[in-house]
Amino acid sequence: MSYLVNGHEITVNFPVDSISVNKTSIAFTDSRGKNKQTFSKRTEALSFMKWLLSGNK
């Protein structure tokens, strides 16, 4: 599945095994391996994290 933020597409292969949050960065492990995304605003990072959690059911 893909997540679109500020014209950039982030591809995630569910299921997500782990998620780590640090201010504006989200690190996660999906079926392809470890990934890290950095956002310009904390609210964008939190929205992405919520999306990861909702798609991980």
C-alpha distance matrix in Angstrom:
0.0 3.8 6.9 10.2 13.5 16.8 15.6 13.6 9.9 8.4 5.8 5.5 6.3 7.5 10.3 11.4 15.2 16.6 16.4 19.2 20.2 23.0 23.8 21.4 19.4 16.6 16.6 14.3 14.2 11.4 12.0 12.6 15.0 16.0 14.4 16.1 15.3 18.4 18.6 21.8 22.2 22.0 20.7 17.6 17.1 17.7 15.4 12.5 13.9 14.2 10.5 9.9 12.8 11.9 8.6 10.7 13.2
3.8 0.0 3.8 6.6 9.9 13.1 11.9 9.9 6.3 5.5 4.4 6.1 8.6 10.3 13.1 13.2 16.9 17.6 16.6 18.9 19.2 21.5 21.9 19.1 17.5 15.2 15.8 14.3 15.0 12.8 14.1 13.9 15.9 16.1 13.8 14.7 13.2 15.9 15.7 18.7 19.3 19.6 18.4 15.0 14.9 16.1 13.6 10.7 13.1 13.7 10.1 10.2 13.6 13.0 10.4 12.9 15.7
6.9 3.8 0.0 3.8 6.6 10.2 9.9 8.2 5.6 5.0 6.4 7.8 11.1 12.2 14.6 13.9 17.5 17.4 15.6 17.4 17.0 19.1 19.0 16.1 15.1 13.2 14.7 13.8 15.5 14.1 16.2 16.0 17.2 16.6 13.8 13.7 11.5 13.5 12.7 15.4 15.8 16.1 14.7 11.3 11.6 12.9 10.2 7.6 10.7 11.3 8.1 9.1 12.5 12.1 10.6 13.3 16.2
10.2 6.6 3.8 0.0 3.8 6.8 6.3 5.6 4.6 6.3 8.8 11.2 14.6 16.0 18.4 17.6 21.0 20.6 18.4 19.6 18.7 20.2 19.5 16.2 15.8 14.8 16.7 16.6 18.5 17.5 19.6 18.9 20.0 19.1 15.9 15.2 12.3 13.4 11.9 13.9 14.6 15.8 14.3 10.7 12.1 13.8 11.0 9.3 12.9 13.5 10.8 12.4 15.7 15.2 14.2 17.0 19.8
13.5 9.9 6.6 3.8 0.0 3.8 5.5 5.3 6.6 7.9 11.3 13.4 17.1 18.4 20.5 19.1 22.1 21.1 18.4 18.9 17.2 18.2 16.9 13.4 13.7 13.6 16.1 16.9 19.4 19.0 21.6 20.7 21.3 19.7 16.2 14.6 11.1 11.2 8.9 10.4 11.1 12.8 11.5 7.9 9.9 12.1 9.8 8.7 12.4 13.5 11.7 13.4 16.6 16.6 16.2 18.9 21.8
16.8 13.1 10.2 6.8 3.8 0.0 3.8 5.5 8.4 10.7 14.2 16.7 20.4 22.0 24.2 22.6 25.6 24.4 21.5 21.6 19.6 19.9 18.2 14.5 15.4 16.0 18.7 19.9 22.5 22.3 24.8 23.6 24.0 22.3 18.6 16.7 13.0 12.3 9.6 9.7 11.2 13.8 12.8 9.5 12.1 14.6 12.6 12.1 15.7 16.9 15.4 17.2 20.3 20.4 20.1 22.7 25.6
15.6 11.9 9.9 6.3 5.5 3.8 0.0 3.8 6.6 9.9 13.0 16.1 19.5 21.6 24.0 22.9 26.1 25.4 22.9 23.4 22.0 22.5 21.2 17.5 17.6 17.9 20.0 20.7 22.8 22.2 24.1 22.7 23.6 22.4 18.8 17.5 14.2 14.2 12.3 12.9 14.7 17.2 16.3 12.8 14.9 17.4 15.2 14.0 17.7 18.8 16.6 18.2 21.6 21.3 20.4 23.1 26.0
13.6 9.9 8.2 5.6 5.3 5.5 3.8 0.0 3.8 6.6 9.9 13.0 16.5 18.8 21.2 20.0 23.0 22.3 20.1 20.6 19.6 20.3 19.5 15.8 15.2 15.2 16.8 17.5 19.4 18.8 20.8 19.1 19.9 18.7 15.1 14.1 11.0 11.7 10.7 12.3 14.4 16.5 16.1 12.3 13.4 16.3 14.5 12.4 15.8 17.5 15.3 16.1 19.7 19.9 18.7 21.0 24.2
9.9 6.3 5.6 4.6 6.6 8.4 6.6 3.8 0.0 3.8 6.4 9.7 13.0 15.4 18.0 17.2 20.4 20.2 18.5 19.7 19.2 20.6 20.4 16.9 15.7 14.7 15.8 15.7 17.1 16.0 17.6 16.2 17.5 16.9 13.6 13.4 11.0 12.7 12.3 14.7 16.4 17.7 17.1 13.3 13.8 16.2 14.2 11.5 14.7 16.2 13.4 13.8 17.5 17.6 15.8 18.1 21.2
8.4 5.5 5.0 6.3 7.9 10.7 9.9 6.6 3.8 0.0 3.8 6.5 10.1 12.4 14.8 13.6 16.7 16.5 14.9 16.3 16.3 18.0 18.3 15.2 13.3 11.8 12.4 12.0 13.4 12.3 14.3 13.0 14.0 13.3 10.1 10.3 8.4 11.0 11.4 14.5 15.9 16.6 16.3 12.6 12.1 14.5 12.9 9.6 12.1 14.1 11.4 10.9 14.7 15.4 13.5 15.2 18.6
5.8 4.4 6.4 8.8 11.3 14.2 13.0 9.9 6.4 3.8 0.0 3.8 6.8 9.6 12.2 11.8 15.1 15.7 14.9 17.0 17.8 20.0 20.9 18.0 15.7 13.5 13.2 11.8 12.1 10.1 11.4 10.3 12.1 12.4 10.0 11.5 10.8 14.0 14.9 18.2 19.4 19.6 19.3 15.8 14.9 16.7 15.1 11.5 13.4 15.0 12.0 10.8 14.4 14.9 12.2 13.6 16.9
5.5 6.1 7.8 11.2 13.4 16.7 16.1 13.0 9.7 6.5 3.8 0.0 3.8 6.0 8.5 8.1 11.4 12.4 12.2 14.9 16.2 18.9 20.3 18.0 15.4 12.4 11.7 9.3 9.2 6.8 8.4 8.4 10.0 10.6 9.0 11.1 11.1 14.7 15.9 19.4 20.2 19.7 19.3 16.2 14.7 15.9 14.6 11.0 11.7 13.3 10.5 8.4 11.7 12.5 9.6 10.3 13.7
6.3 8.6 11.1 14.6 17.1 20.4 19.5 16.5 13.0 10.1 6.8 3.8 0.0 3.8 6.3 7.3 10.4 12.5 13.4 16.5 18.5 21.5 23.3 21.3 18.5 15.2 13.8 10.7 9.2 5.7 5.7 6.7 9.2 11.0 10.8 13.6 14.4 18.1 19.5 23.2 23.8 23.1 22.7 19.8 18.1 18.9 17.7 14.2 14.3 15.6 12.8 10.2 12.8 13.4 10.0 9.8 12.9
7.5 10.3 12.2 16.0 18.4 22.0 21.6 18.8 15.4 12.4 9.6 6.0 3.8 0.0 3.0 5.1 8.4 11.0 12.2 15.8 17.9 21.3 23.2 21.7 19.0 15.5 14.2 10.7 9.3 5.9 6.5 9.1 10.8 12.3 12.5 15.1 15.9 19.4 20.6 24.2 24.3 23.0 22.4 20.0 18.1 18.1 17.0 13.9 13.3 13.9 11.5 8.7 10.2 10.8 7.4 6.4 9.2
10.3 13.1 14.6 18.4 20.5 24.2 24.0 21.2 18.0 14.8 12.2 8.5 6.3 3.0 0.0 3.8 6.3 9.3 11.3 15.0 17.5 21.0 23.3 22.2 19.5 15.8 14.2 10.5 8.8 6.0 6.6 9.9 11.0 12.4 13.3 15.8 17.0 20.4 21.8 25.5 25.3 23.7 23.2 21.1 18.9 18.5 17.8 14.9 13.6 14.2 12.4 9.2 9.7 10.8 8.0 5.5 8.1
11.4 13.2 13.9 17.6 19.1 22.6 22.9 20.0 17.2 13.6 11.8 8.1 7.3 5.1 3.8 0.0 3.8 5.8 7.5 11.2 13.9 17.4 19.8 18.9 16.1 12.3 10.6 6.9 5.7 4.3 7.0 9.6 9.4 9.8 10.5 12.7 14.1 17.4 19.0 22.7 22.5 20.7 20.6 18.7 16.0 15.9 15.8 12.8 11.0 12.3 11.2 7.5 8.3 10.6 8.7 6.1 9.5
15.2 16.9 17.5 21.0 22.1 25.6 26.1 23.0 20.4 16.7 15.1 11.4 10.4 8.4 6.3 3.8 0.0 3.8 7.2 10.5 13.9 17.2 20.2 19.9 16.9 13.2 10.9 7.3 5.4 5.8 8.0 10.6 9.4 9.6 11.4 13.5 15.7 18.8 20.8 24.5 24.2 22.1 22.5 20.9 17.8 17.6 18.2 15.4 12.9 14.6 14.2 10.5 10.4 13.2 11.9 8.8 11.4
16.6 17.6 17.4 20.6 21.1 24.4 25.4 22.3 20.2 16.5 15.7 12.4 12.5 11.0 9.3 5.8 3.8 0.0 3.8 6.8 10.3 13.6 16.7 16.9 13.9 10.4 8.1 5.4 5.3 7.6 10.7 12.4 10.3 9.1 10.3 11.6 13.7 16.4 18.4 22.0 21.6 19.2 19.9 18.8 15.4 15.1 16.4 13.8 11.0 13.2 13.7 10.0 10.0 13.5 13.0 10.3 13.1
16.4 16.6 15.6 18.4 18.4 21.5 22.9 20.1 18.5 14.9 14.9 12.2 13.4 12.2 11.3 7.5 7.2 3.8 0.0 3.8 6.7 10.2 13.1 13.2 10.5 7.0 5.7 4.4 6.8 9.3 12.9 14.1 12.0 9.8 9.7 9.7 11.1 13.3 15.1 18.5 17.9 15.4 16.2 15.2 11.7 11.5 13.2 10.9 7.9 10.6 11.6 8.5 8.8 12.6 12.7 10.9 14.0
19.2 18.9 17.4 19.6 18.9 21.6 23.4 20.6 19.7 16.3 17.0 14.9 16.5 15.8 15.0 11.2 10.5 6.8 3.8 0.0 3.8 6.8 10.1 10.9 8.3 5.8 5.0 6.2 9.2 12.3 15.9 16.4 13.8 10.8 10.4 9.2 10.6 11.8 13.8 16.9 16.2 13.6 15.3 14.7 11.0 11.1 13.7 11.8 9.0 12.2 13.8 11.3 11.7 15.4 16.0 14.5 17.5
20.2 19.2 17.0 18.7 17.2 19.6 22.0 19.6 19.2 16.3 17.8 16.2 18.5 17.9 17.5 13.9 13.9 10.3 6.7 3.8 0.0 3.8 6.5 7.6 6.0 4.8 6.5 8.8 12.3 15.1 18.8 19.1 16.7 13.5 12.1 9.8 10.0 10.1 11.3 13.9 12.9 10.0 12.0 11.9 8.2 8.5 11.6 10.5 8.1 11.3 13.4 11.8 12.4 15.9 17.0 16.2 19.1
23.0 21.5 19.1 20.2 18.2 19.9 22.5 20.3 20.6 18.0 20.0 18.9 21.5 21.3 21.0 17.4 17.2 13.6 10.2 6.8 3.8 0.0 3.8 6.0 5.2 6.5 8.4 11.5 15.0 18.0 21.7 21.5 18.9 15.3 13.6 10.6 10.5 9.4 10.7 12.6 11.7 9.2 12.1 12.5 9.1 10.1 13.5 12.8 11.1 14.3 16.4 15.2 16.1 19.4 20.5 19.9 22.9
23.8 21.9 19.0 19.5 16.9 18.2 21.2 19.5 20.4 18.3 20.9 20.3 23.3 23.2 23.3 19.8 20.2 16.7 13.1 10.1 6.5 3.8 0.0 3.8 5.8 8.2 11.1 14.2 17.9 20.6 24.3 23.9 21.7 18.2 15.9 12.6 11.3 9.1 9.1 10.0 8.6 6.0 9.4 10.4 7.8 9.0 12.4 12.5 11.6 14.4 16.6 16.3 17.3 20.1 21.5 21.6 24.5
21.4 19.1 16.1 16.2 13.4 14.5 17.5 15.8 16.9 15.2 18.0 18.0 21.3 21.7 22.2 18.9 19.9 16.9 13.2 10.9 7.6 6.0 3.8 0.0 3.8 6.9 10.2 13.4 17.1 19.3 22.9 22.2 20.4 17.0 14.1 10.6 8.4 5.7 5.3 6.7 6.1 4.8 8.1 7.8 5.5 8.2 10.8 10.4 10.7 13.7 15.1 15.0 16.8 19.3 20.2 20.8 23.9
19.4 17.5 15.1 15.8 13.7 15.4 17.6 15.2 15.7 13.3 15.7 15.4 18.5 19.0 19.5 16.1 16.9 13.9 10.5 8.3 6.0 5.2 5.8 3.8 0.0 3.8 6.6 10.0 13.5 16.0 19.5 18.7 16.7 13.2 10.5 6.9 5.6 4.2 6.2 9.0 9.3 8.1 10.8 9.6 6.5 9.2 11.6 10.0 9.8 13.4 14.4 13.4 15.4 18.3 18.7 18.8 22.2
16.6 15.2 13.2 14.8 13.6 16.0 17.9 15.2 14.7 11.8 13.5 12.4 15.2 15.5 15.8 12.3 13.2 10.4 7.0 5.8 4.8 6.5 8.2 6.9 3.8 0.0 3.8 6.5 10.2 12.5 16.2 15.8 13.9 10.8 8.3 5.7 5.3 6.4 8.3 11.7 11.7 10.0 11.7 10.2 6.6 8.5 10.5 8.1 7.2 11.0 11.7 10.1 12.1 15.2 15.4 15.2 18.6
16.6 15.8 14.7 16.7 16.1 18.7 20.0 16.8 15.8 12.4 13.2 11.7 13.8 14.2 14.2 10.6 10.9 8.1 5.7 5.0 6.5 8.4 11.1 10.2 6.6 3.8 0.0 3.8 7.1 10.0 13.6 13.1 10.6 7.3 5.7 4.2 6.3 8.6 11.4 14.9 15.3 13.7 15.5 13.8 10.3 12.0 13.7 10.8 9.5 13.2 13.5 10.9 12.9 16.2 15.7 14.8 18.4
14.3 14.3 13.8 16.6 16.9 19.9 20.7 17.5 15.7 12.0 11.8 9.3 10.7 10.7 10.5 6.9 7.3 5.4 4.4 6.2 8.8 11.5 14.2 13.4 10.0 6.5 3.8 0.0 3.8 6.5 10.2 10.4 8.3 5.9 5.4 6.4 8.6 11.6 14.0 17.7 17.9 16.2 17.3 15.4 12.1 13.1 14.2 11.0 9.3 12.5 12.3 9.0 10.9 14.1 13.1 11.8 15.4
14.2 15.0 15.5 18.5 19.4 22.5 22.8 19.4 17.1 13.4 12.1 9.2 9.2 9.3 8.8 5.7 5.4 5.3 6.8 9.2 12.3 15.0 17.9 17.1 13.5 10.2 7.1 3.8 0.0 3.8 7.0 7.5 5.3 4.4 6.1 8.7 11.4 14.8 17.4 21.1 21.6 20.0 20.9 18.9 15.7 16.6 17.4 14.0 12.4 15.1 14.4 10.8 12.4 15.3 13.7 11.7 15.1
11.4 12.8 14.1 17.5 19.0 22.3 22.2 18.8 16.0 12.3 10.1 6.8 5.7 5.9 6.0 4.3 5.8 7.6 9.3 12.3 15.1 18.0 20.6 19.3 16.0 12.5 10.0 6.5 3.8 0.0 3.8 5.4 5.3 6.6 7.8 10.9 12.9 16.6 18.8 22.6 23.1 21.8 22.1 19.8 17.1 17.8 17.8 14.3 13.2 15.3 13.8 10.2 12.1 14.2 11.7 10.0 13.4
12.0 14.1 16.2 19.6 21.6 24.8 24.1 20.8 17.6 14.3 11.4 8.4 5.7 6.5 6.6 7.0 8.0 10.7 12.9 15.9 18.8 21.7 24.3 22.9 19.5 16.2 13.6 10.2 7.0 3.8 0.0 3.8 5.6 8.6 10.4 13.9 16.1 19.8 22.1 25.8 26.6 25.4 25.7 23.1 20.7 21.5 21.1 17.6 16.8 18.5 16.6 13.2 15.0 16.6 13.6 11.8 14.6
12.6 13.9 16.0 18.9 20.7 23.6 22.7 19.1 16.2 13.0 10.3 8.4 6.7 9.1 9.9 9.6 10.6 12.4 14.1 16.4 19.1 21.5 23.9 22.2 18.7 15.8 13.1 10.4 7.5 5.4 3.8 0.0 3.8 7.1 8.6 12.3 14.6 18.4 20.9 24.6 25.8 25.1 25.8 22.9 20.5 22.0 21.7 18.0 17.7 20.0 17.9 14.8 17.1 18.9 15.9 14.7 17.9
15.0 15.9 17.2 20.0 21.3 24.0 23.6 19.9 17.5 14.0 12.1 10.0 9.2 10.8 11.0 9.4 9.4 10.3 12.0 13.8 16.7 18.9 21.7 20.4 16.7 13.9 10.6 8.3 5.3 5.3 5.6 3.8 0.0 3.8 6.6 10.3 13.3 16.9 19.8 23.5 24.7 23.7 24.8 22.3 19.4 21.0 21.4 17.7 16.9 19.6 18.3 14.8 17.0 19.3 17.0 15.3 18.7
16.0 16.1 16.6 19.1 19.7 22.3 22.4 18.7 16.9 13.3 12.4 10.6 11.0 12.3 12.4 9.8 9.6 9.1 9.8 10.8 13.5 15.3 18.2 17.0 13.2 10.8 7.3 5.9 4.4 6.6 8.6 7.1 3.8 0.0 3.8 7.0 10.4 13.7 16.9 20.5 21.7 20.6 22.1 19.8 16.7 18.5 19.4 15.8 14.9 18.1 17.3 13.9 16.1 19.0 17.2 15.7 19.3
14.4 13.8 13.8 15.9 16.2 18.6 18.8 15.1 13.6 10.1 10.0 9.0 10.8 12.5 13.3 10.5 11.4 10.3 9.7 10.4 12.1 13.6 15.9 14.1 10.5 8.3 5.7 5.4 6.1 7.8 10.4 8.6 6.6 3.8 0.0 3.8 6.8 10.3 13.4 17.0 18.4 17.7 19.2 16.6 13.8 16.0 16.7 13.1 12.9 16.3 15.3 12.5 15.3 17.9 16.3 15.6 19.4
16.1 14.7 13.7 15.2 14.6 16.7 17.5 14.1 13.4 10.3 11.5 11.1 13.6 15.1 15.8 12.7 13.5 11.6 9.7 9.2 9.8 10.6 12.6 10.6 6.9 5.7 4.2 6.4 8.7 10.9 13.9 12.3 10.3 7.0 3.8 0.0 3.8 6.7 10.1 13.6 15.0 14.5 16.4 14.0 11.1 13.7 14.9 11.7 11.7 15.4 15.0 12.8 15.5 18.3 17.4 17.0 20.8
15.3 13.2 11.5 12.3 11.1 13.0 14.2 11.0 11.0 8.4 10.8 11.1 14.4 15.9 17.0 14.1 15.7 13.7 11.1 10.6 10.0 10.5 11.3 8.4 5.6 5.3 6.3 8.6 11.4 12.9 16.1 14.6 13.3 10.4 6.8 3.8 0.0 3.8 6.6 10.2 11.8 11.8 13.4 10.7 8.4 11.6 12.4 9.4 10.4 14.0 13.4 12.1 15.2 17.6 16.9 17.3 21.0
18.4 15.9 13.5 13.4 11.2 12.3 14.2 11.7 12.7 11.0 14.0 14.7 18.1 19.4 20.4 17.4 18.8 16.4 13.3 11.8 10.1 9.4 9.1 5.7 4.2 6.4 8.6 11.6 14.8 16.6 19.8 18.4 16.9 13.7 10.3 6.7 3.8 0.0 3.8 6.9 8.8 9.4 11.7 9.4 7.4 11.1 12.4 10.4 11.6 15.0 15.1 14.5 17.3 19.6 19.5 20.1 23.7
18.6 15.7 12.7 11.9 8.9 9.6 12.3 10.7 12.3 11.4 14.9 15.9 19.5 20.6 21.8 19.0 20.8 18.4 15.1 13.8 11.3 10.7 9.1 5.3 6.2 8.3 11.4 14.0 17.4 18.8 22.1 20.9 19.8 16.9 13.4 10.1 6.6 3.8 0.0 3.8 5.5 7.0 8.7 6.3 5.8 9.5 10.4 9.3 11.3 14.1 14.3 14.6 17.3 19.1 19.4 20.7 24.0
21.8 18.7 15.4 13.9 10.4 9.7 12.9 12.3 14.7 14.5 18.2 19.4 23.2 24.2 25.5 22.7 24.5 22.0 18.5 16.9 13.9 12.6 10.0 6.7 9.0 11.7 14.9 17.7 21.1 22.6 25.8 24.6 23.5 20.5 17.0 13.6 10.2 6.9 3.8 0.0 3.8 7.0 8.8 7.3 8.2 11.4 12.3 12.2 14.3 16.6 17.1 17.9 20.4 22.0 22.6 24.0 27.2
22.2 19.3 15.8 14.6 11.1 11.2 14.7 14.4 16.4 15.9 19.4 20.2 23.8 24.3 25.3 22.5 24.2 21.6 17.9 16.2 12.9 11.7 8.6 6.1 9.3 11.7 15.3 17.9 21.6 23.1 26.6 25.8 24.7 21.7 18.4 15.0 11.8 8.8 5.5 3.8 0.0 3.8 5.4 5.4 6.6 8.9 10.1 11.1 12.8 14.6 15.7 17.0 18.9 20.4 21.6 23.1 26.0
22.0 19.6 16.1 15.8 12.8 13.8 17.2 16.5 17.7 16.6 19.6 19.7 23.1 23.0 23.7 20.7 22.1 19.2 15.4 13.6 10.0 9.2 6.0 4.8 8.1 10.0 13.7 16.2 20.0 21.8 25.4 25.1 23.7 20.6 17.7 14.5 11.8 9.4 7.0 7.0 3.8 0.0 3.8 5.4 5.0 6.2 8.6 9.9 10.5 12.4 14.2 15.3 16.6 18.4 20.0 21.1 23.8
20.7 18.4 14.7 14.3 11.5 12.8 16.3 16.1 17.1 16.3 19.3 19.3 22.7 22.4 23.2 20.6 22.5 19.9 16.2 15.3 12.0 12.1 9.4 8.1 10.8 11.7 15.5 17.3 20.9 22.1 25.7 25.8 24.8 22.1 19.2 16.4 13.4 11.7 8.7 8.8 5.4 3.8 0.0 3.8 5.4 5.1 6.1 8.6 9.8 10.5 12.3 14.2 15.3 16.5 18.4 20.0 22.3
17.6 15.0 11.3 10.7 7.9 9.5 12.8 12.3 13.3 12.6 15.8 16.2 19.8 20.0 21.1 18.7 20.9 18.8 15.2 14.7 11.9 12.5 10.4 7.8 9.6 10.2 13.8 15.4 18.9 19.8 23.1 22.9 22.3 19.8 16.6 14.0 10.7 9.4 6.3 7.3 5.4 5.4 3.8 0.0 3.8 5.5 5.1 6.2 8.7 9.9 10.6 12.4 14.4 15.4 16.6 18.4 21.1
17.1 14.9 11.6 12.1 9.9 12.1 14.9 13.4 13.8 12.1 14.9 14.7 18.1 18.1 18.9 16.0 17.8 15.4 11.7 11.0 8.2 9.1 7.8 5.5 6.5 6.6 10.3 12.1 15.7 17.1 20.7 20.5 19.4 16.7 13.8 11.1 8.4 7.4 5.8 8.2 6.6 5.0 5.4 3.8 0.0 3.8 5.5 5.2 6.2 8.7 9.9 10.5 12.4 14.3 15.4 16.6 19.5
17.7 16.1 12.9 13.8 12.1 14.6 17.4 16.3 16.2 14.5 16.7 15.9 18.9 18.1 18.5 15.9 17.6 15.1 11.5 11.1 8.5 10.1 9.0 8.2 9.2 8.5 12.0 13.1 16.6 17.8 21.5 22.0 21.0 18.5 16.0 13.7 11.6 11.1 9.5 11.4 8.9 6.2 5.1 5.5 3.8 0.0 3.8 5.4 5.0 6.2 8.6 9.7 10.5 12.3 14.2 15.3 17.7
15.4 13.6 10.2 11.0 9.8 12.6 15.2 14.5 14.2 12.9 15.1 14.6 17.7 17.0 17.8 15.8 18.2 16.4 13.2 13.7 11.6 13.5 12.4 10.8 11.6 10.5 13.7 14.2 17.4 17.8 21.1 21.7 21.4 19.4 16.7 14.9 12.4 12.4 10.4 12.3 10.1 8.6 6.1 5.1 5.5 3.8 0.0 3.8 5.4 5.1 6.2 8.7 9.9 10.6 12.3 14.3 16.5
12.5 10.7 7.6 9.3 8.7 12.1 14.0 12.4 11.5 9.6 11.5 11.0 14.2 13.9 14.9 12.8 15.4 13.8 10.9 11.8 10.5 12.8 12.5 10.4 10.0 8.1 10.8 11.0 14.0 14.3 17.6 18.0 17.7 15.8 13.1 11.7 9.4 10.4 9.3 12.2 11.1 9.9 8.6 6.2 5.2 5.4 3.8 0.0 3.8 5.4 5.0 6.2 8.7 9.9 10.6 12.3 15.2
13.9 13.1 10.7 12.9 12.4 15.7 17.7 15.8 14.7 12.1 13.4 11.7 14.3 13.3 13.6 11.0 12.9 11.0 7.9 9.0 8.1 11.1 11.6 10.7 9.8 7.2 9.5 9.3 12.4 13.2 16.8 17.7 16.9 14.9 12.9 11.7 10.4 11.6 11.3 14.3 12.8 10.5 9.8 8.7 6.2 5.0 5.4 3.8 0.0 3.8 5.3 5.0 6.2 8.6 10.0 10.6 13.4
14.2 13.7 11.3 13.5 13.5 16.9 18.8 17.5 16.2 14.1 15.0 13.3 15.6 13.9 14.2 12.3 14.6 13.2 10.6 12.2 11.3 14.3 14.4 13.7 13.4 11.0 13.2 12.5 15.1 15.3 18.5 20.0 19.6 18.1 16.3 15.4 14.0 15.0 14.1 16.6 14.6 12.4 10.5 9.9 8.7 6.2 5.1 5.4 3.8 0.0 3.8 5.4 5.1 6.1 8.6 9.9 11.8
10.5 10.1 8.1 10.8 11.7 15.4 16.6 15.3 13.4 11.4 12.0 10.5 12.8 11.5 12.4 11.2 14.2 13.7 11.6 13.8 13.4 16.4 16.6 15.1 14.4 11.7 13.5 12.3 14.4 13.8 16.6 17.9 18.3 17.3 15.3 15.0 13.4 15.1 14.3 17.1 15.7 14.2 12.3 10.6 9.9 8.6 6.2 5.0 5.3 3.8 0.0 3.8 5.4 5.1 6.1 8.5 10.8
9.9 10.2 9.1 12.4 13.4 17.2 18.2 16.1 13.8 10.9 10.8 8.4 10.2 8.7 9.2 7.5 10.5 10.0 8.5 11.3 11.8 15.2 16.3 15.0 13.4 10.1 10.9 9.0 10.8 10.2 13.2 14.8 14.8 13.9 12.5 12.8 12.1 14.5 14.6 17.9 17.0 15.3 14.2 12.4 10.5 9.7 8.7 6.2 5.0 5.4 3.8 0.0 3.8 5.6 5.3 6.1 9.4
12.8 13.6 12.5 15.7 16.6 20.3 21.6 19.7 17.5 14.7 14.4 11.7 12.8 10.2 9.7 8.3 10.4 10.0 8.8 11.7 12.4 16.1 17.3 16.8 15.4 12.1 12.9 10.9 12.4 12.1 15.0 17.1 17.0 16.1 15.3 15.5 15.2 17.3 17.3 20.4 18.9 16.6 15.3 14.4 12.4 10.5 9.9 8.7 6.2 5.1 5.4 3.8 0.0 3.8 5.5 5.2 7.3
11.9 13.0 12.1 15.2 16.6 20.4 21.3 19.9 17.6 15.4 14.9 12.5 13.4 10.8 10.8 10.6 13.2 13.5 12.6 15.4 15.9 19.4 20.1 19.3 18.3 15.2 16.2 14.1 15.3 14.2 16.6 18.9 19.3 19.0 17.9 18.3 17.6 19.6 19.1 22.0 20.4 18.4 16.5 15.4 14.3 12.3 10.6 9.9 8.6 6.1 5.1 5.6 3.8 0.0 3.8 5.5 6.2
8.6 10.4 10.6 14.2 16.2 20.1 20.4 18.7 15.8 13.5 12.2 9.6 10.0 7.4 8.0 8.7 11.9 13.0 12.7 16.0 17.0 20.5 21.5 20.2 18.7 15.4 15.7 13.1 13.7 11.7 13.6 15.9 17.0 17.2 16.3 17.4 16.9 19.5 19.4 22.6 21.6 20.0 18.4 16.6 15.4 14.2 12.3 10.6 10.0 8.6 6.1 5.3 5.5 3.8 0.0 3.8 5.6
10.7 12.9 13.3 17.0 18.9 22.7 23.1 21.0 18.1 15.2 13.6 10.3 9.8 6.4 5.5 6.1 8.8 10.3 10.9 14.5 16.2 19.9 21.6 20.8 18.8 15.2 14.8 11.8 11.7 10.0 11.8 14.7 15.3 15.7 15.6 17.0 17.3 20.1 20.7 24.0 23.1 21.1 20.0 18.4 16.6 15.3 14.3 12.3 10.6 9.9 8.5 6.1 5.2 5.5 3.8 0.0 3.8
13.2 15.7 16.2 19.8 21.8 25.6 26.0 24.2 21.2 18.6 16.9 13.7 12.9 9.2 8.1 9.5 11.4 13.1 14.0 17.5 19.1 22.9 24.5 23.9 22.2 18.6 18.4 15.4 15.1 13.4 14.6 17.9 18.7 19.3 19.4 20.8 21.0 23.7 24.0 27.2 26.0 23.8 22.3 21.1 19.5 17.7 16.5 15.2 13.4 11.8 10.8 9.4 7.3 6.2 5.6 3.8 0.0
